[in-house]
Amino acid sequence: MTQAPVELSPKFATKSGRPLSIGVGTGTKVKDLKRADASNSESIIQTLKLALDSGFFHVDTAECYTTHPEVAEALKRSSKKREDLFVVTKYIPPGNVFFEQKSTGAHNFVDLALEELGTDYLDAVLLHHPFFKPDIKPDLETAWKDLIEAKKLGKVRHIGVSNFRVEDLKTISKISAIETDNDASYQPAINQIEFHPYLQEQSPGIVKYCQENNILVEAYGPLTPLFRVKEEEKDHPLTGLLPELSAKYDRTPAQILLRYTLQKGILPITTSSKEERIRQSLEVFDFSIDQADVDKIDSVGSTYKLRTFFIGLF
């Protein structure tokens, strides 16, 4: 099916000019599936290929997901041309204990990612988070300068971040201005954060700051109210509102949350292994939610707090 364009930022498009749209992710359950059993690799490839064949063209991965090989194979098996795809990966600061890190720095990571993903350019590379350890190199400044250099060399089309706070964005914005003589194209272009009705601000003022400074906000975990609330708290505030809105708009609760995210000016990243849910994730461009209902989701969601990633760091 053909997706309608998402008017979130005109500067984001595939190399062939297709406006950026909802992304398919390879983190959370996908990476956990691979870590649990390496033989799950083939099913991951098939799921990603299914998403691509169903209409997704924006693929999100990361060094710590360890899914570059699966993404590469899915892209290879897909009928889509490289210039019609938007491939994003993320460099994670060193010092993590839950996977074996191959890269020795952000620029080295870009080179490794190009090789592992089987491509000669990346549409975007993000710094996965700002929590660099002071006793381990590289530091934030060095990593960001590495991405600037990778972009200058044409290896990366856009550079950005994930899980960054306002103060972190200001820090790297100053670095970009100094390193590139105020070339705006080297400013952080994306900030991918946890966003859903139960966490409308991952850090204070972050969405407003990004949107006022031409930084695209991407949302991971946009369906958290449906899948990540603990069983003992199953009667959370949206359990009544989502079915009500689902009936009103004749859409699934997941479609309501994805459309809500889009109407907040935020681009969702979502994941599913089920063909029907993959298809439904793309069917959110031919309807809109009344502003009063968007406001209601905001209001009801704000009565319940749920952070599922980077707990204790914000």
N, C-alpha and C positions, 0 to 999 in steps of 0.2 A: 504494500500500500504506500501511497505518497503522503509524506508528512507535510503539513503546512508549516511555513517558517515561524520561528519564535523570535519576536522582535525584542530581544533582550540586549543585544549589542551588535550593531551592524559590522563591527570589525572582525567578528568571529565567523569563519566559514571554512569549508574544506578548500583545498587548493583549487578545485574545479569551480568553486563559488557557491556551493550549497550552504545556506545558513545553518549555523549550529543548532542542534536539537537535543532532546533527552539522550543521556548516555547510558550505556550498559556497563555495569561495574564488574570487576573480577576480584573484589576484596571480600571481606566478611565470610559468608558461607562458602564461597568459591575457594578461597585460599585455605580455609579450614578443611574443606573436602580433600584438597591435595595433600595437606600435611598429615591428615589421618591415614591416607593410603595413596602412595604415588601412582598406583594402578588406576586411580580415578581420573588421571590426566585425559584419557580419551573421552570420557563423558563430559568433561569440562570443555574440550574442543567442540564437541557436538552441540553443546548448549550455546556456546558463543556463535557457532556457525548458524544455528537456528535463529538466534537474535539478529544476526546480520541479514540472513535471508528473509526475515520477517519485516525488515525495514530500518533497523538500527544502523547507524553509520558512525556514531560517536562512541568510542571504546575507551574505558578508563581502567588503567592498571597501575602497578607500583612495584618498586624494587622489593619491598618486604612482602608483597603478595606471592612472590616467586612464580607468577603465572605468565611471564613473558613468553616462554616457549609455547604455551597453549594458545595465547593470543596470536602469536606468529602463525601457527598452523591453521587456526580458524580463519585468519585473514587470507592465507594462501588458498584454502579450500573454498572460500567465498567467491562469488562471481563478481564482487565489487572491485573496481579499479582503485588503486592506492590513492589517487587524487580525489576520489569521491568519499574518502574516509577521513575521520578526525581522530587521531590516536594520541592519547595522553598517558604519560607515566609520571611517577613521583620518586624523587630521591630522598631517602630517609637519612637523617644525621647518624653518624657512627655511634657505636656503643650499645646497640640492641643485642639482647641475648636470645631472642626467639627465632632467629634465622641466621644463616651464614652469609655475611655480607661480602660480596665480591669486589665492589667498587672501593676505590681509595680516595674518592673526592667526587664532587658534582660533575665536573667535566669528564672525568674518567667514566662516571656512571652513564653519561649521555652516550659515549662511544660504545660501552657495553650494551646499552639498551638498543642502540641502532643495530648492532649485530644480532642480539637475541630476538628482536622483533622483526628482523629481516627487511629493514627499510633503510633508505638513505636520508630520511628526515623524520622528525617528530613534530606533530602539530603543536604540542605543548608539553613542557616539562615543568613540574611543580616541586618546590621544596615541601616535603611531607608535613613538617611541623617546625615550629621555631625553637623547640626545646633542646638546643645544642648543649652538650656537656662541656663545661669550661676546661676540663683536663684532657679532652680528646679533640684532635684536629680532624677536619677543618672546622672553623667557627662559622657563624652565620654570614659574616661579611665575605669571607673567602668563597663560601659555597655560592652566594648570590653573584659574586664577580665571575665565578666559573660559568654560571648560566648565561650571564651577559655575553661572555666570550663565545660560548657555544652558539648563541643566536647570531652574533656577528659573523661567524663562520658558516652560517646557513644550515647548521645541523638541526636547529629548533626554530619553529615559526613564532611561537609565543612562549614567554616565561611567566611563571606565576607561583602561587603558594597554596598551602592548605593548612587550616587550623591556625592562621595568623591572627593576632590581636591588632588593634589599631596602632599601638605603639611599635609593634613589629613591622607593620606596613610602612610606617613613617621612617623607620630606620633604613629599610632597603630602598625606599623611594629616594632618600638622600644619596645613597650609594649609586643608584642608577643615574641620577642627575649629574653627579661628579664624574662618573666613568664614561658617560656618553655625551657630555656637553649639552645636557638637558634635552636629549632626544626622547620624546614621549613614548616612542614605540618600545623602549626598554624599561618602562615602568611596569610593575607587577600587573598582569592582565587579568588574572583569575585568582580568587580565593575560595577554595573548596572547604566547606565547613559542615559540621553536623547541624541540620536544620529540620524542624518539624514543629507541629503545633505545641508540643511540650518542651521545646527548646528553640524559641524564636530568636534568641540572641546567644550564640555560643560564648561570646565574650561581650562586654558592655559596648554598645554602639556600633558593633561591627558591620551589620547589614547597611545601616544608614551611611556610614563612612565609605564603604566600598561603592555603593550606588552613587554617591555624590562625587566619587573620584574615578569614575569610569573603570571600575574593577568588577568584572563579572563574578557574581556570587553563584557558586554551584553547591547543591545540597546533597550530602550523603546521608543515608538513614531517613529519607523523607516519609517512609512508611512505618516508622518506629511505633506509632500508636497501635498499629495492627499486629505487629509481630514481636515486639521487644518488651512489652509490659509484662511483669512477672505474673504468674498464674494466680498468686494470692491477692493481686491487685487488679483482677480482671474487670471489676466494676469501676474503671477509671472514667473521667468525665466525658470523653468522646464516644463512649459505648452507646449512648443514646442519640447523640447528634449525627454521627456518621451514617447510621442506617436511615435516619430521617432524610438526610440530604441525598443519600443513594437512591431512595425511592422518588424523591422530588425530581431529580435529574436523570433518572433511569440509567445510572452508572454504578459501578462497583465502588465500595469504600476506598479501594486503592486508587481508582481513577479520580475520585473526589480529592484525595490528598495530593496526587500529582498535579491536578489542575490548580488546586489551591496554591501549591508551591510556585507554579508558573505565574499565577496572577499576583504573587508577591514580588515578581521580578527576579525570581531565582530559578536556576536550571537544575532539575533533578537528575541524580544518578541512581539507577535502580537495577535490581538483579532478580532473576527468576530462572528456574530450570523448567518451568511448565509452559508449554506452547501457548495455551490460552491466555495466561497472565502476561506473557511477552507481547502478544498481539494487543491485549487490552491496554498495556502501558503506552502504546503508540496512538491509541484512540482517545486522546485527550485534547485534540486541537479543533474539534468540530462542535464544541459546546463551551459555555462559560458559566461560572458561578456568579450569582448576583453579589454585588458588593456587600450587601447586608449579611449574606451568608459567609462571605470571607471574614467579615468583621466578627461574626458569631464564632467561627472557628478560632480566630485570634483570642477572643474573650474567654471562651470555654477552655481552650488549650492552656492559657496562661494561669489557670487555677491549679495546674498539676505540673510538677517539674520532673523531667527525666533526661538525664545525660547518660549516654551509653558508651562514649569514647572519651579518652583523655580525662578520666575522672580525677579530680583533685589538682589539675594543672591550670584551671581557669578560676 
